[in-house]
Amino acid sequence: MTESPYDKNPYSGIAISSLIRAFRCPRQYYFYKKNEFASNGKYIICREVSSSGQDETFDQIWKTVNLLDPTIPSKLQDFLHVCLDANKNAPRRPWTELDRTVRSKQLSIYGQLDKFDERTGECTLTRCTKAPKTGCWPDDRVRATALLLCVSETADIRPKGIYIEYIPSGIIRYYTPTPKDRRIVIHTLRQIHAIDKGNFPPRPLNPPCKGCRFEDTCTSYEPRKLSGLFKK
């Protein structure tokens, strides 16, 4: 009998959100481990737009958003208007289940699948960013790959790809992970394991330093050259 993809105790291992941080920059993962941050209001809004019916009004959706997060700033009402306008004529991916936690015991990772349709085995990922001109963002390729590895490990289905909803653009893309994507997931997990053992990660080739909240802290962690240690 095939095991359910929804483990009874799913919150063990590495969260896919942490995997994405480490993929962006291993040092971001290192510093994020020591900090807690508020929920993403834009993501909450996009989730509600994605799962709402075409006839639901702005007021109805905003009321639900406030129930989910009473601290959400009122200025995000403008963002909700943008999302609703973008999705007026956009198709909504079907679903029978929302917010399902799936995991891979083999990789010790878990994550949240935004939509799953048990009638077709269709999986959908909802994003709160605008769509790129073509394809999908690198972060989303890695996120999609990790989620499908979780779903495929224990579910009765092995979906080849996943739909990615870019709600602020009203655009849906279908992505099929490649061997390169799976290698990235495995390599990033190895980096995470090294960091969790106490190793401070080296600076990546093209670090996303601009706008990073940890830029100053990261710079202070840079080891000094030996020649500088012996200067009088």
LUMDOZA-409885 format. One record per residue: x, y, z of N, C-alpha, C in turn; residue in one letter. Coordinates in steps of 0.1 Angstrom, whole numbers, plus 5000, padded with zeros to 4 digits. Each point is the difference from the previous one (the first is absolute). Layout:
BEGIN
XYZXYZXYZA ...
//
This chain:
BEGIN
500849885000499250125000500950125000M 499750104992500850124999499750105011T 501050055006499950095012499550134995E 499250075009499550134997501250104999S 499850104991501150094998500050105012P 499050005008499950095011500349935013Y 501350025004500549935012499350055013D 499849915009499450035013500750115008K 501450004998500850105007500950064989N 499450094992500850054988501150105004P 499950065011500950115003501349955006Y 500749914993501349965003500850004988S 501350035001500850024988500250154997G 500350024987500250144995498850054992I 499650125004498950064993500450044986A 499249994990500350044987500350154999I 499350075009500350155000501450025004S 500549925009501550015004500949964989S 499649904993500749964988500250114990L 498950084998500050114990501050115005I 499950035013501050105006501449964997R 500349875003501449954998500450004985A 499049984991500250004986500450144995F 499250105006500350144996501450045005R 500349965012501350035006500249925013C 501049915001500149925012500150095013P 500650124998500150095012498750055005R 499150024990498650045005499449905008Q 500249874996499449895009500750005013Y 501350025001500750015013499550105009Y 499750124995499650115008498549995003F 499249954991498649995002499749905011Y 500949905002499849915011499950065014K 500650125001500150075013499050115001K 499150014991499050105000498649954997N 499050075004498649974997499450124993E 499149974990499450104992498549984999F 499350114997498650005000499549934987A 498849965000499449934988500050104988S 499949944988500050084988498550034996N 499750135002498650044997499649994986G 501050024991499749994985499749854997K 500749915006499749864997498749965005Y 499650055012498649975005499050054990I 500150124995499150054991499949924987I 501249964995500049934987499449865002C 500249945011499449875003498550015000R 499450115006498650025000499450034986E 500750084992499650024987500049884991V 501049925002500149874993498949905003S 499649995012499049905004498650065001S 499850134997498750055001499249984987S 498750015001499249994988500050124992G 499749994987500050124991499150115005Q 498949965007499050095004500250075014D 501149965006500350065014500550144998E 499550095009500350144998501350045008T 500550124998501150055007499850005015F 498850055004499750005014500049865007D 499549914993499949865005501449945002Q 500950024990501349955001500850075010I 499950135001500850085010499549965014W 498849975002499549965013500649875004K 500149914991500649875002501550015003T 500750094993501450035002500250055014V 499250095005500150055013499849905011N 499149904997499849895009501249915001L 500749984989501249925000501250075007L 500150134998501150085006499450145004D 499650015012499450135005501050115000P 501349974999501150115000500350054986T 499449944990500350044986499850154998I 500950084994499950144999498950034989P 499350115003498950044991500550044986S 501350055000500550044987500149894989K 499949875005500049894991498749984993L 499050095003498749994992500350044986Q 501050094997500350034987500649884992D 500849925007500549884994498949904997F 499049995008498949914997499250054988L 499850134999499450064988500849964987H 501350015001500849964988499849864996V 500049915010499949864998498649964994C 499050075005498649974995499950054986L 500550114997500050064986500749904991D 501249955004500849924991499349864998A 499249965009499449874999498550004996N 499550114995498650014996499649894990K 500949994990499749904989500949885000N 500849995011501049895000499449875006A 500349894994499449875006500649975013P 499249945009500549965013500249854999R 501249965005500349865000499149925010R 499449894996499149935009500749945012P 499349975010500649945012498949925008W 500449905007499249945010500650015014T 501350045001500650025013500950124999E 500150075011500950125001500949985011L 501250074999501050015011500349865006D 500449914991500449875005501549995002R 500349955012501549985003500449874994T 501050004992500649874994501450005004V 500649875000501449995004500649894993R 501450005000500849894995500849955012S 499849885003500849945011501449974995K 500249974987501349984995500950125001Q 499450124997500850125000499950085013L 499049965008499750075013499750144997S 499050024991499550144997498549995000I 499450125003498550015000499650134995Y 498850014995499550134995498550004998G 499550124997498650024998499650004986Q 499149914996499550004986498750095000L 500050114993498950095000498749934996D 500049934988498849944995500349864996K 499149915002500149864995498649964996F 499949944988498749954994500149855000D 499349935009500149865000499449934988E 499150074993499349944989501049994988R 501050084999500950004989501549985004T 500250025013501450005005500750134997G 499350104996500650134997500550075012E 501250055000500650085011500250154995C 499850095009500150144997500850075011T 500950094996500750095008499650144998L 499750075011499550144999501150095004T 500350104992501050105003499550145001R 500650085008499650145001500950104993C 500849954991500850084991499550014986T 500450104993499650014986500749894991K 499549964990500649904991501150064992A 501149924998501050044991499550004985P 500750064991499650014986499749864994K 500949905004499849864996500449915011T 499449885000500449905010499650045014G 500849965009499850045014501350045007C 499950065012501250055007500849885005W 501350025001500949895006499549945013P 499650105009499549955013498849914999D 499250034990498749924998500449864994D 501050004992500449874994500549915011R 500850055009500549925011498849965010V 499250095002498849985009499149894994R 499750014987499149914993500749865000A 501349994998500749885000499949935013T 500350075011500049955013498649955004A 499050074997498649965003499649884993L 500449994987499649884992500849875005L 501250025005500749895006499349955012L 499450095008499349965012498749934996C 499350054990498749944996500349864994V 501049994992500249884992500549895009S 500750035011500649905008499049905006E 498950055005499049925007498650004995T 499750084990498750014994499849894989A 498749984997499749904989500350064987D 500350134999500250074987501550055000I 500450014988501450064997499850114990R 499650115003499850114990501350044994P 499950024987501250044993500350155002K 499050085003500250145001499050065010G 500150135001499150075009499650144994I 498850045003499550134996500550105010Y 500550124994500450115009499250124997I 499250045010499150124998500850135004E 500250094991500550135004498850105001Y 499550005012498750075002500150154996I 501050085004500050144997500050034985P 500449904992500050014985498849934994S 499349925007498949924994500549904990G 501249955002500649914991500349865006I 499849904993500249865005501049934991I 501149955005501049934993500149855004R 500349914991500249865004501549974999Y 500549945011501449985000500349855003Y 500949944992500549875002501450005004T 500349955013501450005005500949924991P 501350045000501049944992501049935010T 500949914995501049955008500950105007P 500250114993500850125006499350055012K 498750024999499250045012500249915012D 499949874997500149905011501550015006R 501050024992501350015005500250125009R 499350114996500150125008499449985014I 498849935000499449965013501049925009V 500649904994500949915008501250085004I 500650084992501250085003499650105011H 498950074999499650105010499849935014T 499449885000499849935012501349965007L 501049974992501349975005500650135007R 499850114993500550135006499350025014Q 498749985000499250025012500549915012I 500349874996500549915011501350055005H 500950054991501350055005499850125009A 499150094997499750125008499449955014I 499149914999499449955013501049935009D 501149964994501149945009500950115005K 499750124997500850115006501050074991G 500049964987500950074990499450134995N 500850104999499550134994500349994985F 499050014992500149984986500850114993P 500849964989500750104993499150084991P 500550124996499250094992499849944986R 498749994995499849944987500650094989P 500049954988500650074988499350134998L 498750004999499250124998499050025011N 500450055012499150015011499050114998P 498849985004498950104999500150115011P 501150075001500350095011499150125000C 499650054988499350134999498649985007K 499750085010498849995007499949905010G 501049925002500049895010500050065014C 499249965009499950055013501249965009R 500749904995501249955008501350054994F 500050104991501250034993501150055010E 499750095009501050055010500549885009D 499049925004500449895009500949904993T 499749984987500749904992501550054998C 500150134997501350064998500949995013T 499450025011500749995013500549865003S 499449904994500449865002501149964990Y 500450084991501049974990501349985008E 500749894998501349985006501150094994P 500850065009501050094996501249924994R 500750064991501249944994501149995011K 500849895000501049995010501050114999L 500350064989500950114999499550125008S 498750025001499450115008500149975015G 500049885004500149975014501350035007L 501150014991501350025006500550144997F 499150094996500550144998500250075013K 501050085001500250075012499350145000K 
//
